[in-house]
């Protein structure tokens, strides 16, 4: 087996999660690292936090693949006087490259949306908003559960399947009403309510649902009759965490097919910012 380079790993990542699928405002790709450097260990995490970076370095990673960009907005300095600068310095000093696959991974076949759909066992899966050039790719997914479940049961399924966070799972709708056709969007999805309504989904699972968009979506559903789609709000990072396992497997498999072997490790922690929740479980 050959030892791959950072450039070889990046090439595979960009085959799996084409940068052209990224939103225009996004910043994806290699953030730091020498493309010629050898890679034997690849760590994966949702967020490039100080803790996740330290854990990757301690594990011996030569490459850290993350979902959320470290440098989404322009900076004028990466001096180690800020946490972002410190992360860049630690990675470079440890010889660990950093690569970001964000909205391109959201939309790609086998990306965040597909991993989320697979997590809850959806079948007949299709993109919620298909990509213009590749119909199987696109933002979000819609599919059917193996059997109808109550909204409360759906929430319980998610609570068991997703990493535990203090955010938990929030539901908007009658707990005993049955649902089967479900739309999912990893990360923040309250900009897609129109597409969800048009899809005919009975429940919509996403994250970061803000008060006004969510309340208006519920009012619109009730005004139209039937009250669907019901809303299911989960932790942002938790909704994207399942993709890491799938990405790690696909990356290792592709490199193995090229005669190169790497070891992958998925960081088990979710960088949810909330550390405590008091009350609010029952009204």
N, C-alpha and C positions, 0 to 999 in steps of 0.2 A: 504493500500500500504506500502511495505517495503522501507526502505531507503537504496539505493545501496552503495557500497563502491567503492573506486578507482579501486580496483582489479576487481570488477564485471564489471565496465564500460570498463576497459581495455580488459577483456575477450570478451565482445561484439564487441569492436572495432577490435579485432584480428580475430573474426569470419567474420566480414564484409570485412576487408581489411587484408587478411592473410600475416603475415610477410615474408613467404616463397616467395612471389611475389616480394619482394624488390630486387633491384640490389645489387650485392656483396659489392660495395663500400659504400652503403647507411647506415644510422644510424637511425633506426626507433624504436619506443617503448616508454616506460615510461622514461622520462628524470629526473624528480624529483617528490617527493611526497610520502606519506605513503600509500601503498596499502590498509591498513586497515581503512583509513580515510573515513568518510561518504561523499557522494556526493548528493547535491540537485540541484546545478546549474552547467551547462556545457557551456562554451563559445567556439566558434570556430573562427579561423582566418587563413589566408594563411601563414602569417609570424609571428614569435615570436619576434616582435619588442618591444622596450621600451614602445611605445604608446599603442600597442595592449595589452601588459601585464598589464599596468596600467588600461586600460579600463575594462579588464576582472576582475581585482581585485576590482575596484570600483563598478562593477555590482554585486559583491558578488560571483563570480565563485569559485567552489571548484576544478574544473578541466578545463584546457585550452587545447583544441585539435588544433594542427596546422599542416599544410602541410609541410612546409620547416623546416629542422632540425636546432636547435639552435647550437648544438655541432657536426657538420658534421665532422670537422677535430679535431684531438686529441688536448687537452689542458692540461697543467700541473697545472693549478690553476683556481678556480672559485671565487677568491677573488673579492670583489665588487670594484675593481679598473679599471675594464673594463666594457663595456656595457653588455657583455654576463654574466659576474660574477654578475653584479648588477641585471640582470633579474632573475637569479637563486635565489639570496638572497631575492628579493622582493616576488617571488612566495612562497618560503619556509616560510618567515615571515608571509605571508597572509594566509597560509594553502591552497594554490592552487597548485595542481599537474599540470605537463606539459607532454603531450603525443604527439608524432610525428607519422604521417602516411604519408609517402612521396611516393617513387616509388611503394610501395605496393598498395597505394591508386590510383596511376596512372593506374595500370594494372588491378585492381580488378573489378569484375562485380558490377555495381552500383557506381563505383569510378569516378575519375576525367574525364576520357575519355568519359564515358557514360553520365555524366552530361553535358559535352561540346557538345556532339552530340545532346542531348535532347534540349539544349538551342536554337539550330538553327533548330530544328524540323526534324532531319534526320530520315529516315525510312530504313528498311532492313539493320539494323546496325550490323556490324561484326568487330572483332578486326583487326586492320591493321597488327599487328604482333602477332598472337595467341600464348598463353602460351602452352608449350609442354604438361603439365599435365591437363589443363582445357581449352578446345578450345574456350569457350565463354569469357575467360579472356585474357589479353594481352595488349601490348602497343598500344595506339591510337585506333581510330575507323574509319570505312569507311561506308558511307551510302548515301542514295539519299534524296535530297530536295523534298518537296511535289510537286514542279513544277520548271521548269527551270527558272533561273534568270540570269541577266547579272552579270558579275564580279563586276561591280560597285554597283549593287543592293545588292549583297552578302556582300560587304564591309559595305554598309549602314545598313543592317540588324544587322551585328555584332556590329557596333558602337552604335546602339540603345539597343542591348541586353546585352552588357558587361558594367561593371562599367566604367565611364568616366575616362580617364587618358590623360596626355599630350602626351603620345606615340601615341595615336590614332590607326587607322587601316591603314596599308600600303599595297598597291596592286602592283603586278607585272604581267602585262598582258593587253590585249586590254579591255578597260572598258565596251564595248558593247557586247563582246562575251558571249555566253550563257553557263552556267554550270549546272550540275545536280548531278553528282557523286562526293562526297566531302570526303576528308580525314581530320581528325582532330587529333592533338596531343596537349594536354595541356602542357604548359611550353616549354622548349627549344627542338626543333624538327629537327634541320638541319642535324642530323646524320642519318635521315631516308629517305633521298631523293630516294635512290634506291628502297626501299620497296614501297614508294608512286608511283613511276613510274610503278613498277610491278603490282600494284593494279588497274591501269587504271583510277585513280582519275583524274578528270578534274580541280579540285582546291584543294590546300593544305593549311589548316589553322593551324598555330602554332605560336610560339613566338621566340624571340631572334635570328632571321635570320641574320647571319653575311654576310658581303659583298662577300667574295670569294665563300663560299658554295652556296649562293643564286644566284650569277651571273653565276657560273658554271652550276647550275641546270637549269637556264633559257636558257643558251647557248645549253645545251644538249637537252632540249625540242624542241628548235627551229631547231636544226640540224636534229633531228629525224622526223621533220615535224609536223605541227599542233600547236606546241607551248605549249601544255598542258603537265603536270599540271601547272596552274597558281598559284602564291604564294600569300598568305594573311598572313601578319605579325601583330600580336596583342601584347599587353602588357603581359608579362610573368604572373604576379600575377593575372591580370584580366581574363586570360584564365583558371585559376584554381579556381576562386572565386565561380563559380556556384556550385562546389562540396560541399561547406560548407553547404548549405541549405539541400541538399540531405543527407549528412552525419548526420547532426543534426536530421533530421526526422527519419532516419533509426535507429540511436542510441536510441532515445527516444522510438520508437516503440518496439524495441527489449527488452529494459529494462522494458517497460510497460507489455510486454508479460510474463516477469519473476516476475511480481507482484511488480515492483519498478517504481517509478515515478520521473522524473527529468525535470527541465526546461532548455531549450537550447536557446542560443542567438548567432546569427551570426554577427560578427563585420562587419558593412557596409562599412568600409574603405578598400581601396586597397593600400598596401604599395609599390606603384610604386616609384622608387627613383627620377624620373624626376619631377620637379616642374614648369618648364616653357618651352615653345616651341615658337620659333620665325621664321616665314616664313616657306617655304617648302611645303605649301599646294598645290600650283599650279606652274608649270614650264612655 
